[in-house]
């Protein structure tokens, strides 16, 4: 095992070395690569309802792209001051941006207005222009973004690394959070398995064949085919052409999770390759003061696209029960 860990460490160092550039912020490797991503983004975005607003928020770390999708329902009775329902804010996974929510926005917008955010420093329409070097700074850009939106409170919904981003914000700047839903979050309730780390290394090398990245994306989605899927094409283009310059997320300890004094819905995919699902669910139940834990049988890490109706129903019930 020690030899294997050493080899993995050396492999990681090689990846870091060969992908190094002097740029201190996330950036595209070429205009052609960016154009390819934007074409895929536009195609995938077409599956969403038309946004009511497109908002670019200036933060200390760059410009954050936010879309607002107007509510189509009567809400859940969870109302902010002035009689308006509290909006939802959706935070996507790595390299996936707003289009990853195409199956979810129509259902979630029956609860309230829905805001989606392209994570700063990731492939998408947000533009990083200052280094982000710590968990505190990851929380700060998101705090500044929420502060610029026309509501005092939000129900955060985070998928994968977006789940970690939501928890990290709650630990550092919880001011605007009414509740939080984390969907198969990484680095929150359990460590990433060694096998997933090993499989991710070749997928991170941009000059290797597209099929290698497709294979990894299919692996995380429970073996589902990803070829010719617009969202999968967008994710693969971002993985190949966008150079991340973000700090490695800090694994959230149980002690820190126990400090969260707000309602948290933790949705764990039973067949996720991003952690041991049952161990993650046990950690969530043990550590969250005001937690509700749902283990989704048969679901992969792509659970938001596999079970959107169940997801929306659980989020609606959770929000309604935590006014």
C-alpha positions in Angstrom: 0.0 0.0 0.0 2.8 2.4 0.9 4.5 1.8 -2.5 1.2 2.4 -4.3 0.6 5.7 -2.4 4.1 6.8 -3.3 3.5 6.0 -7.0 0.2 7.9 -6.8 1.9 10.9 -5.2 4.6 10.8 -8.0 1.8 10.6 -10.6 0.1 13.6 -9.1 3.3 15.6 -9.1 3.8 14.7 -12.8 0.3 16.0 -13.6 1.0 19.2 -11.7 4.4 19.7 -13.4 3.2 19.1 -17.0 0.1 21.2 -16.6 1.8 24.1 -14.9 1.5 27.6 -16.3 2.5 31.0 -14.8 -1.1 32.2 -14.8 -2.4 32.7 -11.2 -6.1 32.3 -12.2 -8.2 29.8 -14.1 -8.0 30.3 -17.8 -8.6 28.7 -21.2 -5.7 26.9 -23.0 -6.6 28.5 -26.3 -9.3 30.5 -28.0 -10.3 27.4 -30.0 -10.7 25.5 -26.7 -12.9 28.2 -25.3 -15.0 28.3 -28.4 -15.5 24.6 -28.3 -16.7 24.8 -24.7 -19.0 27.8 -25.4 -20.7 25.9 -28.3 -21.3 22.9 -26.0 -22.5 25.2 -23.2 -24.9 27.0 -25.5 -26.3 23.7 -26.9 -26.7 22.3 -23.4 -28.2 25.5 -22.0 -31.0 25.3 -24.6 -32.6 22.4 -22.6 -33.3 24.9 -19.7 -36.3 27.2 -19.5 -35.5 30.8 -20.7 -34.0 32.7 -17.7 -35.9 35.7 -16.5 -32.6 37.5 -15.8 -28.9 37.1 -16.5 -26.8 38.8 -13.9 -23.0 39.4 -13.7 -21.9 40.1 -10.2 -18.6 41.8 -9.6 -16.7 40.3 -6.6 -13.2 40.8 -5.3 -12.1 37.7 -7.2 -13.9 38.1 -10.5 -17.2 38.4 -12.2 -19.8 35.7 -11.3 -22.5 34.7 -13.8 -25.9 34.2 -12.2 -29.2 33.3 -13.9 -32.6 33.8 -12.4 -35.5 31.4 -13.4 -38.8 32.8 -12.3 -41.1 30.8 -10.1 -43.9 28.9 -11.8 -45.7 27.7 -8.7 -47.3 29.0 -5.5 -44.3 28.2 -3.4 -44.1 26.1 -0.2 -45.3 28.6 2.3 -41.7 29.4 3.3 -41.8 33.1 2.9 -39.3 35.9 3.5 -40.2 39.4 4.7 -42.6 41.1 2.4 -44.5 37.9 1.5 -42.0 36.7 -1.1 -40.8 33.1 -1.1 -37.2 32.5 -0.3 -35.3 31.7 -3.6 -33.2 28.6 -4.2 -29.5 29.0 -5.3 -28.1 26.0 -7.2 -24.3 25.4 -7.2 -23.1 22.9 -9.8 -20.4 20.3 -9.8 -16.9 20.5 -11.3 -16.7 21.7 -14.9 -20.5 21.4 -15.3 -21.9 24.9 -14.8 -25.6 25.9 -15.1 -26.6 23.5 -17.8 -26.2 20.5 -15.5 -29.5 21.6 -13.8 -31.6 21.2 -17.0 -33.7 18.4 -15.5 -34.0 20.2 -12.2 -34.9 23.8 -12.8 -38.4 23.2 -14.2 -39.3 21.2 -11.1 -37.5 23.4 -8.5 -39.0 26.5 -9.9 -42.4 25.3 -8.7 -41.1 26.0 -5.2 -39.7 29.5 -5.7 -37.5 31.6 -7.9 -34.3 29.7 -8.8 -30.9 31.2 -9.2 -28.1 29.2 -10.8 -24.4 30.1 -10.4 -21.5 29.2 -12.6 -18.7 28.6 -10.0 -15.9 31.1 -10.1 -12.6 29.5 -11.2 -14.4 26.7 -13.1 -15.4 26.4 -16.8 -18.4 28.5 -17.4 -19.5 32.1 -17.9 -17.9 33.4 -14.6 -14.5 35.0 -15.1 -11.9 34.7 -12.4 -9.4 37.7 -12.3 -7.8 37.3 -8.9 -6.2 34.2 -7.3 -8.4 32.2 -4.9 -6.0 30.7 -2.4 -8.0 29.4 0.6 -11.3 28.0 1.8 -12.0 31.5 3.3 -11.6 33.1 -0.1 -13.8 30.4 -1.7 -16.5 31.4 0.8 -16.0 35.1 0.3 -16.7 35.3 -3.5 -19.9 33.4 -3.0 -20.9 35.5 0.0 -20.4 38.7 -2.1 -22.4 37.2 -4.9 -25.4 36.3 -2.7 -25.2 39.8 -1.0 -25.7 41.4 -4.5 -28.9 39.4 -5.2 -32.3 40.9 -4.3 -33.1 38.7 -1.3 -31.8 38.5 2.3 -32.0 34.7 2.5 -31.5 31.7 0.2 -32.0 28.0 0.2 -28.6 26.7 -1.1 -28.6 23.5 -3.2 -25.1 22.1 -4.0 -24.2 19.2 -6.3 -20.9 17.4 -5.8 -18.2 20.1 -5.4 -21.1 22.5 -5.3 -22.1 20.7 -2.1 -18.7 21.3 -0.6 -18.9 25.0 -1.7 -22.2 25.4 0.1 -20.9 23.8 3.3 -17.8 25.8 3.1 -19.8 29.0 2.8 -22.0 28.0 5.8 -18.9 27.5 7.9 -17.4 30.9 7.1 -20.2 33.2 6.0 -23.6 31.8 6.9 -25.4 35.2 6.9 -27.7 34.6 4.0 -28.4 30.9 4.3 -32.0 29.8 5.3 -31.3 26.1 4.6 -28.9 23.9 2.7 -29.3 20.8 0.5 -26.1 18.9 -0.5 -26.5 16.4 -3.3 -23.8 13.6 -3.1 -21.2 16.2 -2.0 -17.5 15.5 -2.2 -15.0 16.1 0.6 -17.8 16.6 3.1 -19.0 13.3 4.7 -16.3 10.9 3.5 -13.0 10.8 1.6 -12.7 10.0 -2.1 -11.9 6.4 -2.7 -8.4 5.5 -4.0 -9.8 3.9 -7.1 -11.7 7.1 -8.2 -8.5 9.1 -7.6 -6.5 6.8 -9.8 -9.1 6.9 -12.6 -9.3 10.7 -12.5 -5.5 11.2 -13.2 -5.6 10.3 -16.9 -8.8 12.2 -17.3 -7.1 15.3 -16.1 -4.4 15.2 -18.9 -5.8 17.4 -21.8 -3.7 15.8 -24.5 -4.9 12.3 -23.9 -7.8 11.1 -26.1 -11.4 12.3 -25.5 -12.4 8.8 -24.9 -10.4 8.7 -21.6 -12.4 11.7 -20.2 -15.6 10.2 -21.5 -14.8 7.0 -19.8 -14.2 8.7 -16.4 -17.4 10.8 -16.8 -19.3 7.6 -17.6 -17.8 5.9 -14.6 -19.0 8.7 -12.2 -22.5 8.4 -13.8 -22.9 4.7 -13.1 -21.7 3.5 -16.5 -24.3 5.6 -18.5 -23.2 6.4 -22.0 -22.0 10.1 -22.3 -21.2 10.3 -26.0 -23.4 12.8 -27.9 -24.9 14.1 -24.6 -24.7 18.0 -24.7 -24.0 18.3 -20.9 -21.3 15.6 -21.1 -19.8 17.2 -24.1 -19.6 20.5 -22.3 -18.0 18.9 -19.2 -15.5 17.1 -21.3 -14.6 20.3 -23.2 -14.1 22.1 -19.9 -11.9 19.3 -18.5 -9.7 19.4 -21.6 -9.4 23.1 -22.2 -9.8 24.9 -18.9 -6.8 25.2 -16.5 -8.1 25.3 -12.9 -6.2 27.4 -10.5 -8.1 26.7 -7.3 -6.9 25.3 -3.9 -7.7 21.7 -3.1 -10.9 21.7 -1.0 -10.3 20.9 2.6 -12.1 17.7 3.8 -14.8 18.9 6.2 -14.3 17.2 9.6 -17.1 15.9 11.7 -16.3 18.5 14.4 -16.8 21.3 11.9 -20.0 19.7 10.6 -21.4 19.7 14.1 -21.1 23.5 14.2 -23.6 24.0 11.4 -26.6 25.6 13.1 -29.0 25.5 10.1 -31.3 22.9 8.5 -29.3 20.5 6.2 -30.7 18.0 3.8 -28.0 15.5 2.8 -28.8 13.4 -0.3 -26.4 10.5 -0.8 -26.3 8.3 -3.9 -26.0 4.7 -3.0 -23.9 3.7 -6.0 -21.7 6.9 -5.9 -18.0 6.3 -6.7 -17.1 9.6 -5.0 -17.2 8.1 -1.5 -18.5 5.1 0.5 -22.2 6.0 0.4 -23.2 4.2 3.6 -20.3 5.6 5.6 -21.0 9.1 4.3 -24.7 8.8 5.3 -23.7 7.6 8.8 -21.3 10.5 9.2 -24.1 12.9 8.1 -26.6 11.5 10.6 -24.0 11.5 13.4 -22.6 15.0 12.9 -25.3 17.3 11.6 -27.3 19.0 14.4 -30.3 19.7 12.3 -29.7 17.2 9.5 -32.1 15.1 7.4 -30.4 12.3 5.5 -31.7 10.5 2.4 -29.9 7.6 0.8 -31.1 7.1 -2.8 -31.0 3.4 -3.7 -29.4 2.6 -7.1 -28.4 6.2 -7.8 -25.0 7.2 -9.1 -23.1 10.5 -8.6 -25.3 11.8 -11.5 -28.3 11.5 -9.2 -29.7 14.9 -10.1 -30.3 13.8 -13.7 -31.4 10.2 -12.7 -34.0 11.1 -10.1 -35.0 14.7 -10.6 -38.7 14.2 -9.5 -37.7 12.5 -6.3 -35.0 15.1 -5.7 -37.5 18.0 -6.2 -40.1 16.4 -4.0 -37.6 15.9 -1.1 -36.3 19.4 -1.4 -39.8 20.9 -1.4 -40.8 18.8 1.7 -37.6 19.7 3.5 -38.0 23.5 2.8 -41.7 23.4 3.8 -40.8 21.7 7.1 -38.1 24.2 8.0 -39.7 27.7 7.7 
